[in-house]
Amino acid sequence: MATRQELQTKLEEILGGRHVYFQPPESTKMEYPAIVFSMKDRRITYADDTVYSMNNTYELIVIGRLPNDDLISKLLSLPYCTYERQYKSDNLYHDVLNLYF
């Protein structure tokens, strides 16, 4: 199981910048494009009454002033990344993805 900091570094590499935020407080002033991510679930598999494997599921939200299909494609090329939906709020595009990391 990889750490949250390893995921942060990977997302910064893909974005090409440091605008990656883990569960930012409301007071954080974000610069766009940005990736906001948070822990969504923890998958635990048991075998012989013990933990066999544990995988974290993160929700990634890509936020930008314009639709960013290139960035979405790069994220979807990560193993176990799935696309959920897109919505527009406050004149910003939000693409929601799930990543098992």
N, C-alpha and C positions, 0 to 999 in steps of 0.2 A: 504494500500500500504506500503510495507516494504521499508526500506532505502537502499541505495547503501552500506553503511557500514555494515548493517546486512547481505547483500549478501556476502560481502568480508569475514566476519567472518565465514559464512556457508561454503564458498569455501575453506577457510584455514583448517577448520575441516575435510572436505572431503579429501583434498590433504594430510593432515597430516604434513603441514609445512607452512611457511610464503611466499612461492614463488607464490603469487597471486598478479597480477598487474592490476590496473584500468587505462586504456588509458596511458600506460607508454611512456615517451618521447624516441626518438631514442637513446639517450645517455645512457639509463638504461642498465646495464649489468645484464642479467637474468641468474638465475640458473635453471637447469632442473631436474625433470619435473616441469612445470610451467603452470599456468592458466592466460591468459590475457583476460580481459573482458571489454566491452564497451557498452554504451547505443545504441541500434539499432532503437527502435521505442517506441512510447507511445500510447497505445490504450485507447481511451476515448469513453465511452458509454454515450449517452445522453438520458434523459427521462424528459418529460415536460419542454423542453428547458433549462435544467440545467445538469450539469455533474452528472451522476449517479455513474459511476465508472471509475477509471483510473489505468491502469496496464502498467508497464514498460517492454519492451522486451530488454533483454541483449544478445549480441553475446559473447559466450565463446569460446576461442581457447585454447585447451589443447596442449602444445608443449613438446615434449620429444625426446630423442635420440632413443628410442625404442617405438613401438606401445604399448599403455598402456590400454588394454581392461578392466582391473579391475577398473581403475579410470573412464573410460567412462561409464561403467555399473553403478557405484555409482552415477555419475551425472545424468544419464538417469532415475534413480529411483526417482529423485526430481519431484514433481508435475509440469506439464506443461513444461517439458524439451524435446526438440526434436533434433535428429541428422540430420545434414545437409550434411557434406562431410568430406573427408580426403584428404590431399595432403602432398607431401614431398618437402621441400625446405631447401637448405643449410645443407643437411644430417640430418634434423630434421623432425619428423612427426608432422603434425598439424591436429587436429580433431576439426571441427567447429560444435558447438551446439547452439541452441537458447533456452533461458529460459525466461518465463514470470514470473516475480517476483514482 
